Amino acid sequence: MEMELTALHWIYVVFIALIIGFMVIRRDTTLICIIGIFLLALVATGSLASSISGIFNSFIFAITELMSTILIISIIVAMSTVLTKSGINDVMIAPFAKFIKNPTLAFWVIGIVMMVISWFFWPSPAVALLGAVLLPVALRAGLPALGVAMAMNLFGHGIALSGDFIIQAAPKLTGDAASIPVGDVIAASIPLVITMGVVTTLSAFILLKRDMKLGRIKADNEGFVQDQTMSENLLTLGQKKFFAVFIPIAFLLDVVALSILKLQGGDATALVGGTAVFILLILSLVAHKQQGLEKSTGYLIQGFQFGFKVFGPVIPIAAFFYLGDSGFNQIIGDYLPKTSLGIVNDLGAALAASVPLTKEIAAVTLTGIGAITGLDGSGFSGISLAGSVAKLFGTAIGGGTATLTALGQITAIWVGGGTLIPWALIPAAAICNVSPFELARRNLLPVTIGLAVTTIVAMFLI
């Protein structure tokens, strides 16, 4: 398990610390990220020209990686705009408003629905399906947009994705790396997923309610009421009711198609996005009649403006963190050691090789490895390493391989899969029109508390 760490690894660690520090004190990290990219490229290549080019190339790589997310957010926002202006949105949310009457119900109902849908189709398409309909209901009930984003994020990208009980992509990766059956990983992860989910969501909700009471976070229902006055008299009441039924049915048919065709991830997002485009076009033509062609283009432009405005501040930080994984070779070149698995995986492996072994230290180390490898923002890139380290540790301490594997998987996905890394949680932040950096800051303490408690529970289960 000896891993050669070079100056590139240590530069990366220093800039991770700087980025996290600047985020905590609520300062912009763009300059820090660009300097980090430049220094990594300069140390690797020794060429000033290549280092300067590396900044631009890293931005291109980040945009390419994020493009599908940018597109789905832009299209959903464009569709939501025409729903609001035509008044269809008011009719659609009426049934939900009858039983989501206060912030508490809004938080837990949205979270649980998000979790269930995410189990079957993963979180990104689930955010798109739920956000346009349930966000206005939650705002009207008095839950701030930031609270809605937290609920969708923690239950979807946290609980559902970290367990991945239905699709089972995550436990298969970790199980294969640890040479144990997928069923063993899932069985071992159930108590840990429950612990992590309950502790984190309760902590987040308690802190949210406290800050609402103290006035640190204000409900957005006044702004929501103002937004609703933007609706225009474009459709008759009968037409609004028809589309209020037609649109959910269209997305429910998507859900059926996702299940029958076994579409996941990007394929699922593409189906939802394509459906939203068709709905946008139909509504534009019906609502605006002769001006429908021009209006549909206008709505798309508004959506894309929103999407790139939200993602703009995130691209530099995403570009830096992508250098921690496969992006390094594609952006800068093959300058890492021959045995390297990527900077973040190398750091995780070095951590595993440098600690003495007891079951307590093994649990803490797997949590650390999961957190480090999750820093690239994917959540999945490092879980194979977590599985292989869990196998070594389990053999050394005489058991607990499945529990250690599950712990590494849960940590990596909670950190990198979309609750702490700003660009990974953009879908929820963008749909709710809140800052991804603010959402990451709000999640930091609850997720940290959850990981600490879950690690302790894992110690007793090994």
DRENLUMVEX-840936 format. One record per residue (C-alpha): x, y, z. Coordinates in steps of 0.001 Angstrom, whole numbers, padded with zeros to 6 digits. Layout:
[[X,Y,Z]],
...
//
This chain:
[[000000,000000,000000]],
[[003057,002272,-000223]],
[[002078,005321,-002232]],
[[004523,007866,-003637]],
[[003377,011400,-002808]],
[[004922,014181,-004849]],
[[004910,017968,-004674]],
[[001711,017883,-006754]],
[[-000096,015980,-003999]],
[[000974,018430,-001303]],
[[000100,021484,-003396]],
[[-003349,019971,-003897]],
[[-003774,019417,-000137]],
[[-002741,023001,000657]],
[[-005211,024458,-001811]],
[[-008025,022192,-000589]],
[[-007451,023632,002881]],
[[-007404,027181,001483]],
[[-010600,026656,-000518]],
[[-012457,025176,002444]],
[[-011193,027968,004692]],
[[-012314,030703,002294]],
[[-015720,029052,001891]],
[[-016192,028891,005668]],
[[-015457,032611,006062]],
[[-017791,033326,003116]],
[[-015168,034667,000729]],
[[-015011,033945,-002986]],
[[-012728,031068,-003967]],
[[-012345,031700,-007711]],
[[-008907,033320,-007467]],
[[-007645,030617,-005095]],
[[-008790,027865,-007471]],
[[-007188,029492,-010521]],
[[-003885,029954,-008675]],
[[-004071,026305,-007588]],
[[-004655,025111,-011162]],
[[-001775,027285,-012405]],
[[000679,026031,-009760]],
[[-000217,022385,-010315]],
[[000305,022780,-014055]],
[[003537,024754,-013567]],
[[005064,022213,-011179]],
[[003973,019316,-013401]],
[[005068,020681,-016776]],
[[007695,023281,-015920]],
[[006260,025353,-018751]],
[[004739,028796,-018224]],
[[002796,028611,-021498]],
[[001379,025165,-020661]],
[[000424,026364,-017187]],
[[-001493,029343,-018528]],
[[-003177,027120,-021135]],
[[-004007,024641,-018380]],
[[-006297,027176,-016714]],
[[-008390,027551,-019859]],
[[-008339,023811,-020590]],
[[-009464,023041,-017042]],
[[-012461,025335,-017507]],
[[-013363,023552,-020743]],
[[-013093,020173,-018991]],
[[-015281,021343,-016092]],
[[-017945,022770,-018406]],
[[-017958,019549,-020438]],
[[-018397,017443,-017305]],
[[-021145,019703,-015956]],
[[-022942,020319,-019255]],
[[-025731,017768,-018786]],
[[-026543,019253,-015377]],
[[-026435,022806,-016759]],
[[-028809,021806,-019549]],
[[-031388,020049,-017374]],
[[-031470,022963,-014917]],
[[-031781,025510,-017736]],
[[-034604,023602,-019425]],
[[-036539,023010,-016192]],
[[-036238,026716,-015302]],
[[-037442,027673,-018803]],
[[-040433,025340,-018431]],
[[-041154,026667,-014930]],
[[-041158,030229,-016280]],
[[-043893,029517,-018789]],
[[-045845,027574,-016148]],
[[-045741,030609,-013859]],
[[-046573,033174,-016531]],
[[-049496,031147,-017833]],
[[-050893,030500,-014341]],
[[-050709,026697,-014706]],
[[-048387,026519,-011726]],
[[-051113,027849,-009398]],
[[-053480,025092,-010468]],
[[-050795,022391,-010214]],
[[-049750,023193,-006659]],
[[-053282,023521,-005256]],
[[-053657,019806,-004269]],
[[-050295,019732,-002492]],
[[-050968,022987,-000662]],
[[-053910,021323,001136]],
[[-051714,019012,003220]],
[[-048333,020821,003231]],
[[-049474,023606,005523]],
[[-046357,024490,007541]],
[[-042551,024492,007221]],
[[-042127,021272,009213]],
[[-044445,019256,006972]],
[[-042873,020828,003888]],
[[-039341,019820,004927]],
[[-040120,016212,005793]],
[[-042665,015509,003031]],
[[-040396,016895,000311]],
[[-037400,015069,001773]],
[[-039101,011680,002040]],
[[-040661,011917,-001437]],
[[-037268,012909,-002834]],
[[-035614,009954,-001115]],
[[-038113,007419,-002463]],
[[-037913,008707,-006050]],
[[-034103,008894,-005847]],
[[-033889,005245,-004809]],
[[-035370,004282,-008152]],
[[-034004,006927,-010523]],
[[-031113,008653,-008707]],
[[-031290,012206,-007405]],
[[-030645,014509,-010396]],
[[-033774,013580,-012370]],
[[-035706,013422,-009086]],
[[-034759,017048,-008326]],
[[-036006,018071,-011756]],
[[-039279,016154,-011324]],
[[-040034,017483,-007842]],
[[-038580,020973,-007798]],
[[-040909,022702,-010232]],
[[-044042,021437,-008440]],
[[-043158,021209,-004742]],
[[-040931,024288,-004375]],
[[-043843,026773,-004689]],
[[-045891,024706,-002225]],
[[-043080,024727,000328]],
[[-042512,028457,-000078]],
[[-046202,029136,000420]],
[[-046103,026972,003574]],
[[-043307,029137,004971]],
[[-040248,026929,004376]],
[[-037352,029024,002998]],
[[-035969,028059,-000397]],
[[-032714,027111,001332]],
[[-034648,024662,003508]],
[[-036252,023100,000427]],
[[-032825,022692,-001159]],
[[-031485,021106,002035]],
[[-034363,018628,002190]],
[[-034004,017533,-001436]],
[[-030233,017431,-001148]],
[[-029840,015535,002134]],
[[-032552,012969,001434]],
[[-031714,012491,-002254]],
[[-027977,012928,-002769]],
[[-027345,011868,000818]],
[[-029563,009058,002110]],
[[-030817,007577,-001162]],
[[-027573,007757,-003127]],
[[-025279,006581,-000320]],
[[-027319,003425,000249]],
[[-028327,002902,-003396]],
[[-030480,-000064,-002364]],
[[-032488,-000378,-005598]],
[[-030115,000402,-008489]],
[[-027141,-000979,-006486]],
[[-024408,000654,-008566]],
[[-022525,001917,-005497]],
[[-022587,-001323,-003463]],
[[-021517,-003290,-006543]],
[[-018453,-001097,-007029]],
[[-017421,-001277,-003381]],
[[-018358,-004956,-003061]],
[[-016288,-005941,-006101]],
[[-013296,-003993,-004786]],
[[-013625,-005656,-001382]],
[[-014260,-009126,-002936]],
[[-017531,-009587,-001060]],
[[-021105,-010036,-002382]],
[[-023246,-006984,-003069]],
[[-025816,-008328,-000608]],
[[-023263,-008217,002200]],
[[-022479,-004553,001502]],
[[-026174,-003634,001421]],
[[-026928,-005542,004629]],
[[-024003,-003894,006409]],
[[-024942,-000457,005108]],
[[-028563,-000485,006325]],
[[-027871,000443,009986]],
[[-025213,002939,008911]],
[[-027444,004589,006284]],
[[-030257,004850,008842]],
[[-027914,006326,011462]],
[[-026390,008800,009040]],
[[-029757,009783,007590]],
[[-031581,010261,010889]],
[[-028773,012134,012644]],
[[-027976,014397,009699]],
[[-031522,015327,008712]],
[[-032610,015905,012315]],
[[-029531,018064,012952]],
[[-030158,020020,009760]],
[[-033833,020550,010588]],
[[-033152,021649,014183]],
[[-030488,024135,013045]],
[[-032762,025402,010262]],
[[-035688,025966,012639]],
[[-033388,027696,015126]],
[[-032071,030095,012502]],
[[-035583,030755,011188]],
[[-036705,031603,014715]],
[[-033711,033919,015216]],
[[-034364,035603,011882]],
[[-031095,034479,010299]],
[[-033040,032759,007517]],
[[-036305,034281,006397]],
[[-039167,032536,004649]],
[[-039582,033407,000985]],
[[-043372,033228,000896]],
[[-043711,036996,000438]],
[[-041459,036864,-002603]],
[[-043400,033840,-003790]],
[[-046679,035744,-003631]],
[[-045113,038569,-005593]],
[[-043812,036127,-008195]],
[[-047287,034736,-008688]],
[[-048564,038156,-009688]],
[[-046389,037771,-012779]],
[[-048877,035274,-014220]],
[[-050655,036571,-017277]],
[[-054114,035884,-018610]],
[[-052836,033654,-021408]],
[[-055033,030582,-020905]],
[[-058614,029873,-019907]],
[[-059277,028124,-016596]],
[[-060164,024954,-018500]],
[[-056859,025024,-020365]],
[[-054949,025569,-017122]],
[[-056692,022577,-015521]],
[[-055999,020422,-018587]],
[[-052275,021207,-018560]],
[[-052127,020881,-014762]],
[[-053157,017238,-015270]],
[[-051315,016664,-018562]],
[[-047868,017746,-017294]],
[[-047717,015447,-014227]],
[[-048986,012569,-016398]],
[[-046203,013255,-018905]],
[[-043582,013051,-016178]],
[[-045240,009983,-014639]],
[[-044931,008315,-018039]],
[[-041242,009199,-017853]],
[[-041067,007402,-014517]],
[[-042698,004320,-016055]],
[[-040317,004465,-019003]],
[[-037311,004797,-016689]],
[[-038434,001683,-014845]],
[[-039250,-000425,-017921]],
[[-036176,000617,-019911]],
[[-033957,000556,-016788]],
[[-032590,004023,-017508]],
[[-030317,005575,-014883]],
[[-028185,008642,-014313]],
[[-027542,010619,-017493]],
[[-030044,008618,-019563]],
[[-032775,009296,-016995]],
[[-031909,012986,-016910]],
[[-032009,013150,-020719]],
[[-035527,011681,-020846]],
[[-036805,014131,-018235]],
[[-035083,017028,-020009]],
[[-036483,016100,-023412]],
[[-039983,015855,-021966]],
[[-039589,019304,-020391]],
[[-038560,020742,-023789]],
[[-041689,019348,-025451]],
[[-043891,020702,-022642]],
[[-042230,024107,-022975]],
[[-042854,024189,-026736]],
[[-046477,023047,-026470]],
[[-047286,025582,-023748]],
[[-045585,028405,-025649]],
[[-047561,027676,-028809]],
[[-050899,027327,-026993]],
[[-050441,030287,-024644]],
[[-048886,032765,-027054]],
[[-050490,031575,-030307]],
[[-048950,033500,-033247]],
[[-046029,034606,-031074]],
[[-045430,031083,-029813]],
[[-042332,030419,-031928]],
[[-040553,033538,-030738]],
[[-041705,033137,-027127]],
[[-040453,029541,-026920]],
[[-036992,030733,-027939]],
[[-037246,033544,-025388]],
[[-038065,031108,-022587]],
[[-035094,028902,-023546]],
[[-032805,031933,-023522]],
[[-034028,032860,-020037]],
[[-033385,029308,-018885]],
[[-029854,029230,-020281]],
[[-029078,032639,-018815]],
[[-030159,031359,-015418]],
[[-028216,028103,-015791]],
[[-024910,029720,-016701]],
[[-025377,032471,-014128]],
[[-025716,029821,-011417]],
[[-022892,027638,-012701]],
[[-020486,030486,-013528]],
[[-018977,030828,-010024]],
[[-018735,027045,-009693]],
[[-016738,026276,-012850]],
[[-013323,027391,-011469]],
[[-013687,025398,-008243]],
[[-014959,022366,-010171]],
[[-012010,022703,-012558]],
[[-009577,022600,-009634]],
[[-011162,019589,-007960]],
[[-011416,017654,-011220]],
[[-007612,017752,-011263]],
[[-007754,015449,-008271]],
[[-009113,012611,-010384]],
[[-008919,011552,-014033]],
[[-009108,015171,-015137]],
[[-005410,015684,-014336]],
[[-004131,013572,-017222]],
[[-006661,015030,-019651]],
[[-006047,018656,-018673]],
[[-002340,018783,-017807]],
[[-000891,015496,-019032]],
[[000695,012306,-017746]],
[[002906,013778,-015027]],
[[001801,011791,-011975]],
[[003767,008721,-010770]],
[[003204,005586,-012852]],
[[001452,003864,-009935]],
[[-000860,006834,-009322]],
[[-004629,006348,-009244]],
[[-005245,010105,-009249]],
[[-004260,012664,-006623]],
[[-007213,012169,-004253]],
[[-007028,008380,-004456]],
[[-003281,008539,-003815]],
[[-003894,010643,-000712]],
[[-006491,008148,000507]],
[[-004173,005208,-000066]],
[[-001322,007025,001712]],
[[-003583,007646,004697]],
[[-004518,003974,004827]],
[[-000872,002933,004736]],
[[000224,005282,007500]],
[[-002046,004273,010394]],
[[-001835,001437,012938]],
[[-004747,-001002,012917]],
[[-007474,-001441,015488]],
[[-011165,-001588,014646]],
[[-011630,001967,015937]],
[[-008753,003326,013863]],
[[-009925,001291,010874]],
[[-013373,002914,011060]],
[[-011963,006427,011413]],
[[-009533,005784,008554]],
[[-012272,004534,006204]],
[[-014287,007649,006998]],
[[-011230,009751,006219]],
[[-010560,007906,002954]],
[[-014180,008271,001908]],
[[-014125,012000,002651]],
[[-010830,012565,000813]],
[[-011803,010622,-002287]],
[[-015176,012364,-002319]],
[[-013493,015735,-002779]],
[[-013549,015380,-006571]],
[[-017313,015862,-006400]],
[[-018461,012623,-007990]],
[[-018829,010458,-004893]],
[[-018307,007327,-006964]],
[[-014736,007704,-008197]],
[[-013164,006773,-004864]],
[[-015480,004096,-003528]],
[[-013528,001289,-005207]],
[[-010485,002409,-003233]],
[[-012616,002411,-000083]],
[[-013627,-001177,-000834]],
[[-010085,-002371,-001416]],
[[-008815,-000678,001766]],
[[-011737,-002154,003716]],
[[-010717,-005608,002503]],
[[-007129,-005101,003715]],
[[-008228,-003706,007065]],
[[-010865,-006393,007567]],
[[-008299,-009116,006934]],
[[-005815,-007460,009303]],
[[-008245,-007089,012218]],
[[-010025,-010387,011584]],
[[-013449,-009224,010348]],
[[-015733,-006295,009689]],
[[-014934,-006012,005977]],
[[-018555,-005448,004955]],
[[-019133,-002770,007596]],
[[-015911,-000959,006695]],
[[-016802,-001155,003006]],
[[-020249,000305,003659]],
[[-018781,003056,005849]],
[[-016319,004121,003143]],
[[-019080,004085,000532]],
[[-021462,006169,002662]],
[[-018807,008744,003534]],
[[-017559,009171,-000034]],
[[-021054,009672,-001421]],
[[-022272,012014,001329]],
[[-019182,014185,000852]],
[[-018740,013959,-002914]],
[[-022114,012848,-004183]],
[[-023850,016113,-003573]],
[[-024132,017432,000005]],
[[-020818,019227,000633]],
[[-019056,019824,-002699]],
[[-020684,022940,-004219]],
[[-020917,021882,-007872]],
[[-022241,018435,-006964]],
[[-025219,019932,-005136]],
[[-026007,022503,-007831]],
[[-029148,020698,-009128]],
[[-030995,021264,-005833]],
[[-029512,024734,-005341]],
[[-030379,025874,-008861]],
[[-033953,024581,-008818]],
[[-034490,026437,-005528]],
[[-032554,029518,-006733]],
[[-030151,029549,-003774]],
[[-026361,029764,-003667]],
[[-024685,026330,-003886]],
[[-021954,027678,-001612]],
[[-024501,028723,001015]],
[[-026181,025324,000735]],
[[-022806,023617,001233]],
[[-022158,025746,004318]],
[[-025595,024886,005742]],
[[-024956,021181,005180]],
[[-021435,021162,006624]],
[[-022245,020926,010344]],
[[-025160,018427,010074]],
[[-023195,016160,007725]],
[[-020114,016328,009959]],
[[-022206,015408,013007]],
[[-023800,012553,011060]],
[[-020444,011180,009895]],
[[-019035,011301,013424]],
[[-021990,009404,014906]],
[[-022074,006915,012025]],
[[-018342,006211,012436]],
[[-018851,005500,016132]],
[[-021769,003164,015367]],
[[-019589,001375,012806]],
[[-016947,000744,015477]],
[[-019472,-001295,017469]],
[[-020664,-003189,014371]],
[[-017216,-004295,013165]],
//
